[in-house]
Each structure stands twice: as structure tokens, then as C-alpha cells.
């Protein structure tokens, strides 16, 4: 729902709320947290680790959190992932709600119930799937969102267009990132469209037996380089999407002209489409991807823009493909 | 189901199994683990902590565990709790099965899907509720079970009798612990009866909204002293059950003669019924019990042997009651 964070007190009894946020959000919006028990974690993907969860647990104990406590994650994807995870396992599960403060969290991370943490360089290796009680969209947080985080978030928006929505793809081609920053209704409409795309997929397939796998487009190679090179998530999956499009040409006959269109759109939104990285090392990390199934990897490919499909690629073949990228 | 551990290969494809056990079980039954990828954790409740889970995660990565991997916990309650928890969160959930090797795990810990770890002295503060795919009863493990672990396990058996089954209570009064050690069919019948009692409660109320709370009889005070004084779980809840019976006299009119019978039965099975402990400190730990709900504690009391009930006792009153015990 849309609203301002001050409305939280109307949704949940104020005394029972414990907010989890990060130092960046807290520093920029301290007034919004006045009067709430708040746990502030350090900002950045490198803190999406068990040590941070351990510290959250200690603070929940200090606040005497019990099963009536409501956890609210206020922040970007790292905060909503880790707050959702802590809430899922503390006392075997507290209620949780999110106030996503970035484009990425609003269009993707906070939606769908996946939570979790990284284990070293392995992305989201530990976590659960558990839906929040609410997601509150308070657009005032976007006023302080740095430019690079706008870029970061639009990578997932372009991903949704690639796998599910040619109209959204066309629409994005006709605009620039700055249009969305300056035009509130254009932005709200786009965020809403993305929430609908993701929610519909999650409703059909909450536990990722089929359709939900499509959301991993660009994420297999993306995750394999993201933590190793400390990339923004959007940058990593942008590079991953171009690689997946190139692989789609070979295996699914995606026309090269469509790979071109995808690359052009990513660049239009200031996203990187390639980088130098150690391919052997990336393959080693990729082996631990959750989409691996025995001797093969469930890889998301495109038949055309707007139409994705999952193909099990044998690990041996995938190693060769990555070496040849 | 009953069987021998060697039957696991018939239930689950051998290549996909990773066993989690502890050093005691592994040392005594090493032959049973031959040919299986096995993670051995140190034995003892003091290792039921996040650090052990962290180490399990590292070893799962080393074994390249993926979503097709089947985790099997072979051991007592600590092993089944921690293996169930690791399986619940690794890659957002792997399948898990249990081979409980103690009376306590066979009659209680492995049954019902509660898993988790302690956080410092706070028992089971972190975990999930998630049912195993199977529980395999291999009674050959009991041949090496130390005497104190027989005593430990029968505390939960007596608990089941107290809250749900006067016939079981009468039956236990007529026997001695040594009868169960020497008479396999008497033991198997008793274990089965206990599994039925617990399973029926869990089936009615998996997520502990009502009926399942009754299983916490003796556990509120028990948990508050267990880790602080490094007691066996059975010893701690035995003391907790006597305390709960005394409180039941005051609040629920349980006849003093029934408290007497409970104390006598616990002693007959070599369980302690009292100890010296710091009551103020115990109350501080107890405040973090999962059964606390705001200003009150959902405390399990007896109306009579075989009939338990939950009463919300205000924390202020509970503090006085404990001081007066």
C-alpha cells in the first residue's frame, strides 16, 4: 500500500514494533524513527552475513522481543532480506512488514517473501520463504536515494520487461532514467507494474517449482561475480543478463538483434554490459548457485524479449560456455 | 517407521545424502556411516549454538550440497534440532529425515517439526517449525545409550503421561527404568505410545496456537535453569514439572496428593525433583521464554494428572510465585 511511514502506528500497535534499518537510512531519516525501538545495522551488502543476524538477535533479546513483537524492515534489499530472515527464525517466527526505501527493494527485493543472507561470497545461500504482513510504499525515501541506486534498481525493472512484458520493454526504451526521477506518477505507475509482474509470478509459484525460476534471469552469472568483485546487484545482473542473452542465441535461437536491443536498453539506463573477470573463479562460485540441480544448472534463457524459459544446462557444457563468453 | 539405519539407502538415493551426527554417536557407531558424506558436530547442548550451524554451512558448501541434497540427522535431540534447522535454512530449505538415537529424541525431540538452536543461555530462541520427511527408529543405537540418557529421556515420557494419559502414568508407576532397558517390546510399545501422544497434538496444532502449548509442561522453569546450570534437559524439566505441579495446587486446585504422586514417579525413574538455584536469575532468563506474551506468561498447569491447561500468569505474580517456591 502507498502511504507515509508515520502510518505504521495505525497498522501495528506502536509498543510492539521493533524496526530494523541501516545506518544510511537512519542517518538520512532519523526523524521518521523517533519513538520506535530501532535496531540499526551497518549499510552494505558485505554486512548481509550471519554476524549481523547474530547482533540483531542480541538486540531483540535486549528489547525483550516476544511472539507479539512485530518486526519492520525499513531500507533497501539488504535490510528487507535480513529483517525478513531474522523475523522468520527468532522464536520460530515473528510477524514482519517492510518499508522498502530503494527502487530495487520496492520493485523486487521486498516483494515475494524470499529472505536471507549471504555466506561469504555465496549470495542468499541461507534463508527462508515467508511472506510479509504488509509492504508500505513511502516514496519520500526516494528523495535521498543516490543516483547509483536509481541505476541499481532499474536493472530489475529491465529484467521484468525481458522475461515477461514487451510493452514495459518498449516503454522503457522511450524514456530515460531522469524522467522517472522527475515525474512521480510515471515512477509510481512503473513501480506498480513491476510489483504486479513479480506478485503474479510469486502467487502462481511461491516455492519456486517452475514459473518463479524465471525471475533468476541474469542472476546465475550475476551472483557469481557480484560479491567477488563487490558490484552493485544491478550492475552484476546487468552483465549477467547480457551473458544470458548471448547464451540464449546459441541454445534458444534468440535473434542477435534482440541481444543488441537488451544491451542498448541497459546502457541507456547507465548499466554496465560487460567487465573483465576471472571466468574460472566465477564458475567455481556459480557451482554453488541454488539453481544447480545435481549435474546440471537450471539456467534462465530468452526465446525472445518478453518470453523466458528455463533450460537445464549440464555443468560441463556450462563451464565451456562461460569460458567462451 | 522401524528399521535399521542401513535401510536409508532404500528411502533416499545414497549419492544425495549428507548425514549430520555428533562425535559421540559417530565414535560408537562409525561402521553405520561408512560410505556416507558425514558432518560430525561436537556432542553436547553447549554446542547447540549458531557457531555450530555456521560450521555445518561451510561443510555443506564443501560437499557442494544443492537443493536435491537430503539431510539426515542421526543422534539425540541436539543433533535432530540443529540438523533440522540447518536443513530448513540452507538454500531456503532442503529435505530432512531423522534417525533419533536416544529415548528423548525418539519420544519427543525428533517428533513434531520444531527445530532450532540456543542463543547463549536462552533455549531454542532461534528456529523454525518444519516437518521431517521421515523418522527412522533403529533401536540398535540404544544398546550404547548411557544410563543417564535413559533417565533423561523418561522425563519427557512422564511429561506426556502427566498432561495427557493417566493410563500411561499408572503403567509407568508399575515399572522400573531397568524393565524398559531389558524388555525390547515393552520399550517399543512405550515409545510408540509417546510418539502417538505427541503426533496427535502436533497434527491438531502444528504452529502452537493452542493444544501444542501443553507440551511445554515443566519447560518454562526447566528452560530457565537448564543452560545456566548445565543440567540435562530431562533433569531440568523434572524440577520444572514439580514446580509447575506446586503452582497448579495454588491456581488450579490440583490435589497435593497428585503432586506427591508425580514427585514419587520422577524419583522412581531417578530424576531430581528439586535443586538450589538463584531464583532471581532464573526469573530473568524466564522472561525471554517464547511463551511470554506481553505482560503475562502462558504457563502450563495441571487440573489433575492427565489433564493440563494453559493459564496466562502476569509476570509480576509469576515472579512472586517463583520466589516463594
Interface residues (C-beta under 8 A of the other chain):
Chain A: X50 X54 X57 X58 X61 X64 X66 X67 X68 X88 X89 X90 X91 X92 X93 X114 X116 X119 X122 X124 X125 X126 X127 X128 X129 X287 X288 X290 X292 X293 X294
Chain B: X16 X50 X54 X57 X58 X61 X64 X66 X67 X68 X88 X89 X90 X91 X92 X93 X114 X116 X119 X122 X124 X125 X126 X127 X128 X129 X287 X288 X290 X292 X293 X294
